[in-house]
Amino acid sequence: MRKSAIVALLGALTLVAAACDGGGEPSPTASGASPEPVTIRIQDYYGASTPMEPVIGDFEQEYPWITVDYEPVDWDTLHEKFTVQVSSGDSPDVATLDMTWIPTFASNGLLANLTEVSGGEMNGQPITDQYTEGGIEAMSYDGNIVTMLFDFDVYALYYRADVFRKKGVEVPTTWDEWRAAAEAVAEDTDGDGRCDKYCLEVDGETFHWSQILLQNGGSILTDDMSQAAFNSPEGVEAVEFYKSFIDDGTGILWGPSEGDRQNGIKDERIGMFTDGPYYMGIMKSGAPEMKGKWKVAVAPYSSEPGSYLGGTGLSIPVNAEHPQEGWLFIEFMMRPENATKIFTIAGAAPGLTAALESEEVDQPDPYFDDQNTLPVFLDAMSTATHFPYVPQWDRIQSLMDSGLEAAFLGKQPPQDALDDAAAKVNDELAS
């Protein structure tokens, strides 16, 4: 599928703050777009809470020669059809792409070089001055920017703050404290030896487990991207630790049989889980009765903090018919006054520094017990790592998911499950 105190944090992240005085003029390169009437196609997977569709009228008013053909597309469909569209010459001019898709799309040559299209500037300022270093790295492939970070996604710990207070439990910062907190808050109401209230939600797949792996000093692939590395001792220990919540009865392995997470939040089976800032918006719309009961914190870690880095990028396909006009639209969406709508409309975390520093975003959130939540995710972002930029990434993720499923369901010991998955990943990398 996402900052006063924030300003200090940004300094720690070695950010160069972008100007906060509203939108600027289009970049010199983009302002050279042809005034001939054109229609640009925008494909967007954001859904009903999109921050994009509400500003299209303003964009068309400012650029009257450009008409926007807006196409809402669900996440799965866009993932499946994007490669086909580009290869068949039926590309949109701009598309929202999950940042976890960028490794495959960029390495397969599907994305336009935005450094070239933009001239290196966005709204009159260097692009590199407007994002965190981690954001620029995630946006770049082979030395060039290939997508603009629209919202960012890093994982933090969501927890029932009211239950923690009631039971006198401190917010955990280490793995040992996390296990102790889970034991203190989980309840077994039917006496079967397993929690059924205030449990830790365990998600045994690549997205969530990669955070545990990174926190334990592990990595997915070797530095040269030629071999799997997740079956290391650090990887096995990461599986064993995460699985221990299931084994000791304080956690629930969350899968299709458990239903939607929102139901688990509302019926109070779930007392803790890890996820990104986008989920704050989902909770507000899907579980309004939980207002004031939840908070977020940096996820507990073993040897070092860590998270996968994802989110949404605004991209131009390599063979888009109107790349300059598409860039004008991206610039317009990335003006601070529009980028803040990523938070105020969608509930996600803007990737743009100036939007994160804005008054609309940098404020206490009544839903989360008046906590100013985004600094937590910014803290997580400072140590986050994007997935490996290799053409085989989609297949690698699928193989890892299968191996993790075998381990968490007890079909194989963790070492065997990871070794089998790693052997298949190595075959993919060698092909």
PyMOL commands that set and color helices and strands:
alter all, ss='L'
color gray80, all
select helices_A, chain A and resi 5-12+30-32+47-49+53-62+75-88+102-107+114-118+127-129+133-139+161-167+175-185+206-215+233-247+256-258+261-266+278-286+288-290+323-333+336-339+341-344+353-356+366-368+374-381+393-408+414-430
alter helices_A, ss='H'
color red, helices_A
select strands_A, chain A and resi 38-44+66-72+94-98+121-122+125-126+140-141+144-145+148-153+156-160+199-202+251-253+270-275+294-297+307-308+310-315+349-350+384-385
alter strands_A, ss='S'
color yellow, strands_A
deselect
rebuild
show_as cartoon
